[in-house]
């Protein structure tokens, strides 16, 4: 875990920004010794956001499966996905 003070952030923004990009993990910013903010690169943030969104979709799918909602075989799902990708590539 990386922790920096708000004063350090003000004085060394470039170095902290480089650290955020290199490590691709959150940097905790403190103010008067108390945790205040979390700083991370946009790429790391977007990756975490995508993972959270995928997990939410998987939870919904699992809830649907457990409640007995009808499902489709994997090979049909793969074909549908492939068709959608092909459509996007053609447009």
C-alpha positions in Angstrom: 0.0 0.0 0.0 1.3 3.4 -0.9 0.5 6.4 1.4 1.4 10.0 0.8 0.5 13.2 2.6 -1.5 16.0 0.9 1.5 18.2 1.3 3.7 15.6 -0.5 1.1 15.5 -3.3 1.2 19.2 -3.7 5.0 19.3 -3.8 5.7 16.1 -5.8 2.7 15.6 -8.0 4.7 14.4 -11.0 6.5 11.7 -8.9 3.3 10.6 -7.4 1.6 10.5 -10.8 4.4 8.4 -12.1 4.1 6.0 -9.1 0.4 5.7 -9.8 1.0 4.7 -13.4 3.9 2.4 -12.6 2.2 0.5 -9.8 -1.4 0.6 -11.2 -2.7 0.5 -7.6 -4.3 3.1 -5.3 -2.2 5.7 -3.5 -3.8 6.8 -0.2 -3.5 10.5 0.4 -3.6 11.7 4.0 -4.5 15.1 5.5 -3.3 15.8 9.0 -2.4 12.1 9.4 -5.9 10.9 8.5 -6.8 9.1 5.3 -8.6 11.5 3.0 -8.4 10.5 -0.7 -7.4 7.7 -2.9 -5.5 8.5 -6.1 -5.0 6.2 -9.0 -4.2 6.3 -12.7 -7.2 6.4 -15.1 -6.1 3.1 -16.7 -6.1 1.4 -13.3 -9.4 2.9 -12.4 -11.0 1.8 -15.6 -9.7 -1.7 -15.2 -11.1 -1.9 -11.7 -14.4 -0.5 -12.8 -14.6 -3.1 -15.7 -13.9 -5.9 -13.2 -16.6 -4.7 -10.8 -19.1 -4.4 -13.7 -18.3 -7.9 -14.9 -18.7 -9.3 -11.3 -22.1 -7.5 -11.0 -23.2 -9.1 -14.3 -22.0 -12.5 -13.1 -23.9 -12.2 -9.9 -27.0 -11.3 -11.8 -26.6 -14.3 -14.0 -25.9 -16.6 -11.0 -29.1 -15.3 -9.3 -31.1 -16.0 -12.5 -29.6 -19.5 -12.7 -30.4 -20.3 -9.1 -34.0 -19.0 -9.5 -34.5 -21.5 -12.3 -34.7 -19.0 -15.2 -34.3 -20.7 -18.6 -30.8 -20.7 -20.0 -29.2 -21.4 -23.4 -26.4 -23.8 -24.2 -22.9 -22.5 -24.3 -22.4 -23.1 -28.0 -25.4 -20.9 -28.8 -24.3 -18.2 -26.5 -20.8 -18.2 -28.2 -22.4 -18.0 -31.7 -24.6 -15.0 -30.6 -21.5 -13.2 -29.2 -19.5 -13.9 -32.4 -22.4 -12.6 -34.5 -22.5 -9.4 -32.4 -18.8 -8.9 -32.8 -18.9 -9.5 -36.5 -21.8 -6.9 -36.8 -19.7 -4.3 -34.9 -16.6 -5.0 -37.1 -18.7 -4.6 -40.3 -20.2 -1.2 -39.2 
